[in-house]
């Protein structure tokens, strides 16, 4: 049976208003505004999700500085991903979706009490899983899974290096690499070393003198895969640390987060380096991971995304992945959540809740 427009769930109500956290421009975290607007009806093939959890990721930290590569113009509602329960369905949506809980990757717009999503972009979340805990593995889980398995193709017995092993993506990479049978070394500040060990990695202080030499001690023949979110000049050491036929996966330019100037220049410089390295006849490979790559083929893109996220959520439901919720903060305090996420004092992910 298909729903007609504005069919409510039996256990919820169609919202009359929507509360949103809005980036009005380049502002400090306290400058993020909370606004209320009238709710809009779900359109054809759309579902309205009532927010249960939304993440605070590095992408939003860049967006508030105007530094994210392809962010929309200000003002806009950030929010890369969310967990929510379907409370309204538009035309051509099966009635069975109502009342069920889903994960969605949105890129922007998730920091709202109700979020409208294309039904084809929904992945069901097992009911036994806590929403905030599931949220820690949406964009982070997809990113880590695809870098590990689709790009680096890590195998049992490999040795991998994860920079920022205490972070959202980093902590997920460590766990998935362990599940895959790899040995993991992870960089982090000393205050996070105990947490990194608990995840299953050997920690190394990222500020240690002669860091490259320290890392090489753990893999004298080089690393089979290196995962680098830092970029900048440090990417040179990541490449040098590769074993013959090793794979470097770059997925960010965190080192330039606070730098002035163009947001595109550091990325273009990084792309150029990766292209030149791939032209070298040394057996090594270098990739830049973009979670949105392949979106020009929407059916294949959605199928891959749903398959990978479903596997992540299944591992979480089975207890094989351990979530790390750094804090649960109300949506109306989004500025405080961003401030905490940027502080460098937390392990795991800061999550916005209703």
Secondary structure as the mmCIF struct_conf table of DSSP 4:
data_model
#
loop_
_struct_conf.conf_type_id
_struct_conf.id
_struct_conf.beg_label_comp_id
_struct_conf.beg_label_asym_id
_struct_conf.beg_label_seq_id
_struct_conf.end_label_comp_id
_struct_conf.end_label_asym_id
_struct_conf.end_label_seq_id
STRN STRN1 UNK A 2 UNK A 2
HELX_LH_PP_P HELX_LH_PP_P1 UNK A 3 UNK A 4
TURN_TY1_P TURN_TY1_P1 UNK A 5 UNK A 6
STRN STRN2 UNK A 7 UNK A 8
HELX_LH_PP_P HELX_LH_PP_P2 UNK A 9 UNK A 9
TURN_TY1_P TURN_TY1_P2 UNK A 10 UNK A 11
BEND BEND1 UNK A 12 UNK A 12
BEND BEND2 UNK A 16 UNK A 16
STRN STRN3 UNK A 17 UNK A 22
STRN STRN4 UNK A 23 UNK A 23
BEND BEND3 UNK A 25 UNK A 26
HELX_RH_3T_P HELX_RH_3T_P1 UNK A 29 UNK A 31
STRN STRN5 UNK A 33 UNK A 38
TURN_TY1_P TURN_TY1_P3 UNK A 44 UNK A 45
STRN STRN6 UNK A 46 UNK A 56
HELX_RH_AL_P HELX_RH_AL_P1 UNK A 58 UNK A 63
TURN_TY1_P TURN_TY1_P4 UNK A 64 UNK A 66
BEND BEND4 UNK A 68 UNK A 68
TURN_TY1_P TURN_TY1_P5 UNK A 69 UNK A 70
HELX_LH_PP_P HELX_LH_PP_P3 UNK A 71 UNK A 73
BEND BEND5 UNK A 74 UNK A 75
STRN STRN7 UNK A 76 UNK A 76
BEND BEND6 UNK A 80 UNK A 80
STRN STRN8 UNK A 81 UNK A 89
TURN_TY1_P TURN_TY1_P6 UNK A 91 UNK A 92
BEND BEND7 UNK A 93 UNK A 93
STRN STRN9 UNK A 94 UNK A 94
HELX_RH_3T_P HELX_RH_3T_P2 UNK A 95 UNK A 97
TURN_TY1_P TURN_TY1_P7 UNK A 98 UNK A 99
STRN STRN10 UNK A 101 UNK A 105
BEND BEND8 UNK A 107 UNK A 108
BEND BEND9 UNK A 111 UNK A 111
STRN STRN11 UNK A 112 UNK A 112
BEND BEND10 UNK A 113 UNK A 113
STRN STRN12 UNK A 114 UNK A 118
HELX_RH_3T_P HELX_RH_3T_P3 UNK A 119 UNK A 121
STRN STRN13 UNK A 122 UNK A 124
TURN_TY1_P TURN_TY1_P8 UNK A 127 UNK A 128
BEND BEND11 UNK A 129 UNK A 129
HELX_RH_AL_P HELX_RH_AL_P2 UNK A 131 UNK A 135
TURN_TY1_P TURN_TY1_P9 UNK A 136 UNK A 137
BEND BEND12 UNK A 138 UNK A 138
HELX_RH_AL_P HELX_RH_AL_P3 UNK A 139 UNK A 145
HELX_RH_PI_P HELX_RH_PI_P1 UNK A 146 UNK A 151
BEND BEND13 UNK A 152 UNK A 152
TURN_TY1_P TURN_TY1_P10 UNK A 156 UNK A 157
STRN STRN14 UNK A 159 UNK A 162
TURN_TY1_P TURN_TY1_P11 UNK A 163 UNK A 166
BEND BEND14 UNK A 167 UNK A 167
HELX_RH_AL_P HELX_RH_AL_P4 UNK A 168 UNK A 179
TURN_TY1_P TURN_TY1_P12 UNK A 180 UNK A 181
STRN STRN15 UNK A 183 UNK A 188
HELX_RH_3T_P HELX_RH_3T_P4 UNK A 190 UNK A 192
HELX_RH_AL_P HELX_RH_AL_P5 UNK A 193 UNK A 199
TURN_TY1_P TURN_TY1_P13 UNK A 200 UNK A 200
STRN STRN16 UNK A 202 UNK A 205
TURN_TY1_P TURN_TY1_P14 UNK A 206 UNK A 207
TURN_TY1_P TURN_TY1_P15 UNK A 209 UNK A 210
HELX_RH_AL_P HELX_RH_AL_P6 UNK A 211 UNK A 217
TURN_TY1_P TURN_TY1_P16 UNK A 218 UNK A 218
TURN_TY1_P TURN_TY1_P17 UNK A 220 UNK A 221
STRN STRN17 UNK A 223 UNK A 228
BEND BEND15 UNK A 229 UNK A 229
TURN_TY1_P TURN_TY1_P18 UNK A 232 UNK A 233
HELX_RH_AL_P HELX_RH_AL_P7 UNK A 234 UNK A 240
TURN_TY1_P TURN_TY1_P19 UNK A 241 UNK A 241
STRN STRN18 UNK A 242 UNK A 250
HELX_RH_3T_P HELX_RH_3T_P5 UNK A 254 UNK A 256
TURN_TY1_P TURN_TY1_P20 UNK A 257 UNK A 258
BEND BEND16 UNK A 261 UNK A 261
TURN_TY1_P TURN_TY1_P21 UNK A 263 UNK A 264
HELX_RH_AL_P HELX_RH_AL_P8 UNK A 265 UNK A 278
TURN_TY1_P TURN_TY1_P22 UNK A 279 UNK A 279
BEND BEND17 UNK A 280 UNK A 283
STRN STRN19 UNK A 285 UNK A 288
TURN_TY1_P TURN_TY1_P23 UNK A 291 UNK A 296
BEND BEND18 UNK A 297 UNK A 297
HELX_RH_AL_P HELX_RH_AL_P9 UNK A 298 UNK A 317
TURN_TY1_P TURN_TY1_P24 UNK A 318 UNK A 319
BEND BEND19 UNK A 320 UNK A 321
STRN STRN20 UNK A 325 UNK A 330
HELX_RH_3T_P HELX_RH_3T_P6 UNK A 331 UNK A 333
HELX_RH_AL_P HELX_RH_AL_P10 UNK A 334 UNK A 341
TURN_TY1_P TURN_TY1_P25 UNK A 342 UNK A 344
BEND BEND20 UNK A 347 UNK A 348
STRN STRN21 UNK A 349 UNK A 353
#
